Amino acid sequence: MMSQQKNSAPMFAVCIDNSEYPASLELHKVYQVLPDEEAAVDGDLRVIDESGEDYLYPADYFILVKLPQEVEQAFLQTTYAA
């Protein structure tokens, strides 16, 4: 379900725990987070993981971060260029 609202700002998070998902998440890597209010209510984040697809993970596995605009743009260009 890779539908992101066009008017919402991209969100990013750093993985701080991949113990249950070592094949899907890399420790200390920045991931794009997609808006998902229902997931947030359940304590989860919708993250584009190593598969290139978005999945739900426990929110406490991540720390949300604000990237400088140049980094954010570069991240989004390389993420969607593939």
N, C-alpha and C positions, 0 to 999 in steps of 0.2 A: 504494500500500500504506500507507494511513494508519491502521494499527493501532498504537496506543501502549499500552504496559502501564499499567494504571490505577494501580499502586502505585509507579511510577517518577516521580521529580520531574521537572518540565519542565526542559529544558536550552535555553540560548540561546547564540548566537554572533554576533559582529560580522564582517561581510564586509570583508576587507582586500585582496582581489584579485578583480576581476570581469573581467579582461582577456579571458578566453576565453568568457565568458557574459554580455556586457553587457545582453542583453535579459531575462535570467533573474535576475540578481543586481544589487543596487544597492550601490555602494561605501559603506562605513561604516554600513550599515543592520543592525539587529538582526533575526536570523531564528531561528525555533524549530527546534531540532534534535531529531529522533526517534531513539530508541535503535535501533541496528543493529550488532550485534557483528561480523557478517561484513564489513560495510563498513569498520568501524574496523580490522580486520585488514589490509584492503587499502589503508589510508591515506585512507579517504573518510569523509565525514559525510553523513547523510541529513537534508536541509534542506527545509523548506517554503518554496519560492521564490516569485517574483512571480506565477507561474501559480496559486498556491494549492494546488498539489500537491507531494508530496515527491519529491525526486530526489537522486541521489548527486553530490557535488562533492568535489574534493580537500580534505582536511582543512586543508591549509596555506593555503587561501583564507580561513580563518576563525580567530578567536580566541574560545574559549569564555569566556563571562562569567556572573557571578552577578548577577542583577537583584534589587533590593529587592523584598520581597514585594508591595507595593502596585503596583509597576510590572509585575511578573510577572502579577498578577491582571488588571490593565487590558489588558495585551498579549493574554492568553488570551481575555478577553471580546470584544475587538474582532476577534481572529483568527477566532473561531468564530461570531461574530454574523452574518457575511455569508452 
